[in-house]
Amino acid sequence: MSIQSKYVCSECGKEFEITPELMVCPFCSQKQKDTEPLRGILEIKYSADGPFNVEELLPLDLEDIPDLPVGNTPLWKAEHLGAHKHLYLKDDTGNLTGSFKDRASILVAAFAKKHQINEVVLASTGNAGSSMAGIAAACGIKATIFLPKTAPKAKMIQALQYGAHVISVDGNYDMAFDLSLGYSKKHKLLSRNTAYNPLTIEGKKSVAIELFRQFGNAPDYVFVPVGDGVILSGVYKGFKDLLQFELIEKMPTVVAVQAEGSAAIHNALRDGHFTKCSSNTVADSIAVDIPRCGYYALKNLQKFKGQSVLVSDDEILIAQKELSEKAGLFAEPAAAASYAGYKKTQKGIDPNAKIALLITGFGLKDIDAATKKITFPKKSIKSIEEIK
Ligand SMILES: *Cc1c(COP(=O)(O)O)cnc(C)c1O
């Protein structure tokens, strides 16, 4: 029994062999404009000539995937967070480097090793970089990371701790993205830029397969924090694979949660097209001007009747504090956005619905944001009499 995989362009439908040289459709990418999402995103399509486990639906053999604590994350019940009796947290804070990004990095690292490539390059707002740095370290390959100089310090520290080559960019994430592409092309290295490397979408689909296993079926709702739209697209891809092989009957309602200050995909779902935005939000991991996976994410949302909701920075920070206080789950702002989005839309959801909130990154990754809703002790004491 074997599984065959190939690339299919999400725009023109042309098929290609999966090779490290190919990232986006060579035809559709020629239409690329600077200010729009990526054209010609490649999707992996599978066929199987016999029975198999869904976990085997990868462009690599299972034994090529390094044995690291990535994915297979806990799904636990949020008893005190909402009225729904089947409200669950899909807790990705416990991945090797503390974020959901490890799901993509591990597949890219395995692919690099398989093709004897020893250096991976990427741009990051912080988490993708620290993730690739940690996984590359564990796999014995080199990571070069283009990070905007405004990235949260903890994420930069993480990448440096793991021994990555960190290049600080005097500009935003979009500038880092373009510089890193120039660098990887010039030096013929593998790019792990999110959405651009199709394996980033494919790696992130594992969360859908896990939700299917953990719920015993597809849940009714999945809340996803959205920046570039790759996690969202990965969630859809996993459920699409499950639909293709008739393991589930219907697509869950996927809710894209965006910050008011970084709303490109939400606006595009409303308007039917993308307009140029500039981002500003406390949730740095979902702050993007151009959502790289925008066209592909939008296509999925439209096809499967997904929804979107905007949350303010204050709603995000309140959600962050509540997740910590009522569930013991300390998440970074972007990760808490999915709970903020649930709070905003929960009234319209059937009380029996099975709901999963993706909690995508650990709270200490952004210390500045985490101090906004807490009060430090005013003074230090020497005796218990001083305690008021
Ligand atoms: C990257 C990231 C997201 C958003 O993922 P996109 O693929 O950019 O939409 C959400 N939460 C966290 C913690 C992230 O690191």
The ligand as an SDF file (V2000), in Angstrom:
LIG
                    3D

 15 15  0  0  0  0  0  0  0  0999 V2000
    1.4190   32.7080   13.7470 C   0  0  0  0  0  0  0  0  0  0  0  0
    0.4640   32.7530   14.8500 C   0  0  0  0  0  0  0  0  0  0  0  0
   -0.9160   32.9160   14.6410 C   0  0  0  0  0  0  0  0  0  0  0  0
   -1.5320   33.1850   13.3020 C   0  0  0  0  0  0  0  0  0  0  0  0
   -1.2120   32.2900   12.2840 O   0  0  0  0  0  0  0  0  0  0  0  0
   -1.3140   32.7260   10.7600 P   0  0  0  0  0  0  0  0  0  0  0  0
   -0.9950   31.5250   10.0140 O   0  0  0  0  0  0  0  0  0  0  0  0
   -0.3390   33.8420   10.5610 O   0  0  0  0  0  0  0  0  0  0  0  0
   -2.7140   33.2140   10.5330 O   0  0  0  0  0  0  0  0  0  0  0  0
   -1.7430   32.8840   15.7480 C   0  0  0  0  0  0  0  0  0  0  0  0
   -1.2570   32.7200   16.9870 N   0  0  0  0  0  0  0  0  0  0  0  0
    0.0560   32.5770   17.2320 C   0  0  0  0  0  0  0  0  0  0  0  0
    0.5170   32.4350   18.6370 C   0  0  0  0  0  0  0  0  0  0  0  0
    0.9670   32.5780   16.1710 C   0  0  0  0  0  0  0  0  0  0  0  0
    2.2610   32.4550   16.4340 O   0  0  0  0  0  0  0  0  0  0  0  0
  1  2  1  0
  2  3  1  0
  2 14  2  0
  3  4  1  0
  3 10  2  0
  4  5  1  0
  5  6  1  0
  6  7  2  0
  6  8  1  0
  6  9  1  0
 10 11  1  0
 11 12  2  0
 12 13  1  0
 12 14  1  0
 14 15  1  0
M  END
$$$$
